[in-house]
Structures are given as C-alpha cells and as structure tokens.
Amino acid sequence: MTLIEDLQGLLGADAVLHDRRELAGFVEDWRGRYAGTAACVVLPSSTDQVAAVVRACVRAGVPVLPQGGNTSLCGGAVPQAAGPAPVIVNLSRMRRIRSLDAANNSIEVEAGCVLATVQQAAAAAGRLYAVSLGAEGSCQIGGNIATNAGGTGVLRYGNTRDNILGLEVVLPDGTVWEGLYRLRKNNTGLDLKHLFIGSEGTLGIITAATLKLHPLPTAHAVAWMGVASPAAALEMLGLFQTACGAQLSAYEMIDSGQLRIVLEHMPGRRAPLPPSHNWHVLVELADTRNEEALTTVMHQVLEEGAERGFVEEAVVATTGAQRAAMWEVRHSVSEGNKKAGVGLTTDSAVPVSAVPEFIARATAAVHEIVPGLPIIVVAHLGDGNVHFIPFFSHPQWEALPDREAVGQRIKHAVNEVGHTLGGTFSAEHGIGQTLTGEMAIFKSPVELGLMRSIKQLLDPANLFNPGRLLPPSIAAASPNQELS
Ligand SMILES: Cc1cc2nc3c(=O)[nH]c(=O)nc-3n(C[C@H](O)[C@H](O)[C@H](O)COP(=O)(O)OP(=O)(O)OC[C@H]3O[C@@H](n4cnc5c(N)ncnc54)[C@H](O)[C@@H]3O)c2cc1C
C-alpha cells in the first residue's frame, strides 16, 4: 500500500489532496517567494486523525510539514524547493471552539481556528483575546503559537507566548501530549508548553490550545501623530507611558515612505495626516471605563508633546469609523508592500531606547552597500520591534545583478547592527527557511546545542519540518538528507 492510500484509508479520500492543481495553494508562500512540492496535503478533522497521520508518515519515513493559514513571512509553511517532498498536514478543518470560561478568562480552541474567529468569540463573551496582527483574517492559532506571533498588542499584553495557558500536541512519534491546563499558576516542574511555542513545527503538531483572555476594553481613544524623527516618537512614548500606564495599548510607527506606498497601492485607505511629515505614529489608549476620560488624557499628552516640540501635528479619531480607518492604514502595510515592489523585510528587535540609533545605523549600513536605496520602516515601537525594509521597485530588482546575494548582504548588514545593539534578527516572524543562516551566525553554540539536543530527543529521525529553524549543520540527520 502506498502512503497516499494509507492516508486515504485513515482520513477518507476527500481529506487527502494529491493532484498537482489541488496542491497549488498549499505549496507556495504568501509573498510568492518560496515554492516546493508535497507528497500530498492532508486535512485531518481531529487530534486522533493527526496522530494517525503522523504514525503513517513515520512508518514511511516521509517528512511532515504542519501548516496553518500559510501566512508565514519567512517561508516556514511551504516545502523547500529541494529535498524530499513532505506530507503537508493542514489544520484548517480543526476549527472548533471547544469551550469558553469567562470566569477563568480562558478559551479552549482547536489549532485551525482563524485568529479573527477567536477574537470574535471572546468579544461575544465580553472578553479580549489580545493577539492582533495584519493577517488575523487568515492566520490560525496553531500557526500563531508555532511562530510565537507578535503583532500590535505586545506592548500591553505580550506576545503569543504570554497568552497561552495550555497546549495539546501530537508528538513526532504519534503520541498525544494533553497539556490543556487552564491555570495561571502551575509549578510542577518544567513548563513544557514553552518548548512548542516558537518551535515552528519542528517538534510536533499543535492540535489545540487554551488561551488567556482579558476583560474586553469598551472605551478607546486613538490618535495619529506626525513627528520629525524616531527620537521624537520615543519621547512621546515616554509621555504616554507616564500619563496612561496600562491604558497605553498600542504604539506603532511608520515612516512617510511606507505611508505613501499604502495610499498609492491600497485603494480606499485615507491618510490621517499628510505624508509630508517624515514619521507617523498611531497610538491607542483603551480600558473598560469612560471614553471621555481617555480622550481627555489623549489630548493632554498630545498638547504637552506639541509644547515640548515632539509632535508636529496630530489628529484624534472622534468616531469608531475614524479609529478603524487609522488602523486599516497600519494593517495594510504588508499587502501594500507586496504590490509596490520587493521589500527586503527584516524583523529586528532592539531595546526600545535604542530604536532611533538602530534606524540611523542600519540606514548607513545599507547605503554602504547600495547608495541611496529607498528604505521604509514599520515599527512596533512600543516593544522595540522594527521592520526595517530596504525597498526595490520590481524593475530595479529584476535589473540587479546577483540579486539574491545582494539581498542577503543587505539583510545581514541590518541584522548585524541590531546584534551590536543587543538585539535579535527575528522578533516575531520566526526563522523558517529564510533565517537559518543567521541562526548559525548569531546564536551561541550553547543555545544551538541545547536546541539540537531537544530536537534529537523528540524527533530523532528529523522528520518534522527538516531544514527549518535550525541551521543544516546542526539539525538532526534526516534519513533522506546529507548534512552540509
Ligand atoms: C499581511 C500579514 C501581516 C502579518 N503581520 C504579522 C505581525 O504583525 N506579527 C507577526 O508576528 N506575524 C505577522 N505576520 C506573519 C504570520 O501571519 C504569522 O507568522 C502567523 O503567526 C502565522 O500563522 P499561520 O497560521 O499562517 O501559520 P503558517 O504560515 O501556516 O505556519 C507558520 C509556521 O508554523 C508552523 N505551524 C503552523 N501550524 C502549526 C501547528 N498547528 N502545529 C505546529 N506547527 C505549526 C508551520 O510549519 C510553519 O513553520 C503577517 C503575515 C501577513 C501575511
């Protein structure tokens, strides 16, 4: 019996896609930069089915690639161009909300639940699931956990890791770890869920999770500021933190180049302020009390910022529609950039206080390689995460000799600057296929050695997402692959 027949017997024929046309949407990444081939795509409907699929793949010695919404920005969710074709285990049929416990502020969901669906279910119960990102209409909870996704709520609520209470995981030998705790306190040894958060499908398949909820904010104040520099934006962050404490929910910065791209390439988006300001900040305050009080404090801080010369111009949204329109501009950056050209997106995190220096030094480093190259910046400034994006138009990129090597050099130069400032080269997107080389350079041998030991312990045959996350020279040996 072939593996495909085996899988059809386990899941039913309609849950095993193997025709080339059926595979198309699963084997190419969101940006269209990575593509490979798969033995097949399976669509399990239950944890037992996932476990059965894993056991069948292990018996056949075929790699397993877990896949959620396929919105990875680092080629993490699609097969590699070379190497053995994996079975893609796509979780989209596992999208049940199993239970919601409002008194415990928790929700248990299957891994294939789309992030926006979870947010909506929580809101219907007067609760907030606080992870929010541009891809929330299509990315899945399992993918968010596997990549430890960040987004715009990290400043106040932390990243995905901070919002997980428990996990259910199918391990690489097909056994199921039932770790769906609903507890805020549990000191019974190692907290194993953290092994799988950020493991990018290399240690098993997350099939369900218990997520932390918060009281749903009902009062909001959102403003858009034009500022002269990242340093001025940082000064304003300090003023907001002092005046508003935990009410400060988001603090996002983009530069005028990024705003122009959104306005030009995303129909219907309106600029809250003219792009003539060099830098733009979206700031949100939220709590469960009085909207008037929040708006008053927003105006007070903006006035103080203007008096002290930090703010050039600001506008405060007065309706829900205006608030949504401001957020729509912010959430449109990835899509706008994809249409506008080739952005060499980096994903650095540095200490918040070092963001202005990072941007200045990274700009100089890139211009040493390609003088005058346009650069756009999108920063979750409140948490120190900067997407610093050297940007080529499509014709410029096509005309560039040796473009892949130049692209790598440019990104590495940016990552090097982040590293010297005590930062990291992957803040929220993960490693995927794109950054395994940087792992080899920037992670210490001790950290890489520990990761390899854990990988070998759980997945000795290296069948789970081989070639991802760990640099090839230190990943466990695959039966089908020579190590470089
Ligand atoms: C427009 C846009 C905006 C974005 N904005 C942000 C942002 O602000 N912040 C941010 O952090 N990211 C952002 N991203 C990146 C992406 O959305 C996140 O990485 C997201 O968490 C991926 O979820 P997914 O379900 O699409 O996972 P996929 O892309 O399908 O998979 C990502 C990785 O997780 C693994 N995986 C998926 N599901 C499972 C599972 N059930 N068990 C084990 N492993 C699994 C895959 O093998 C792969 O390695 C953005 C992407 C887009 C397209």
The ligand as a Gaussian input file, in Angstrom:
#p B3LYP/6-31G(d) Opt

LIG

0 1
 C       -0.352000      40.642000       5.983000
 C        0.473000      39.952000       7.028000
 C        0.739000      40.599000       8.226000
 C        1.479000      39.947000       9.225000
 N        1.716000      40.606000      10.400000
 C        2.381000      39.968000      11.381000
 C        2.605000      40.622000      12.629000
 O        2.261000      41.784000      12.839000
 N        3.221000      39.919000      13.604000
 C        3.630000      38.626000      13.418000
 O        4.156000      38.015000      14.350000
 N        3.464000      38.000000      12.231000
 C        2.851000      38.632000      11.220000
 N        2.678000      38.001000      10.023000
 C        3.249000      36.644000       9.826000
 C        2.250000      35.489000      10.070000
 O        0.935000      35.915000       9.939000
 C        2.446000      34.881000      11.434000
 O        3.714000      34.270000      11.487000
 C        1.387000      33.834000      11.811000
 O        1.555000      33.519000      13.176000
 C        1.454000      32.557000      11.002000
 O        0.258000      31.809000      11.214000
 P       -0.256000      30.771000      10.122000
 O       -1.438000      30.057000      10.672000
 O       -0.450000      31.412000       8.811000
 O        0.975000      29.771000      10.079000
 P        1.715000      29.168000       8.797000
 O        2.250000      30.255000       7.963000
 O        0.847000      28.177000       8.136000
 O        2.918000      28.398000       9.514000
 C        3.950000      29.104000      10.154000
 C        4.892000      28.099000      10.853000
 O        4.189000      27.439000      11.893000
 C        4.137000      26.030000      11.679000
 N        2.780000      25.591000      12.057000
 C        1.604000      26.067000      11.591000
 N        0.578000      25.472000      12.229000
 C        1.125000      24.597000      13.108000
 C        0.593000      23.691000      14.061000
 N       -0.723000      23.545000      14.236000
 N        1.450000      22.954000      14.810000
 C        2.803000      23.089000      14.655000
 N        3.359000      23.914000      13.764000
 C        2.527000      24.670000      13.008000
 C        4.443000      25.836000      10.205000
 O        5.053000      24.581000       9.954000
 C        5.390000      26.995000       9.945000
 O        6.691000      26.630000      10.354000
 C        1.964000      38.638000       8.995000
 C        1.706000      37.996000       7.785000
 C        0.979000      38.648000       6.797000
 C        0.718000      37.908000       5.524000

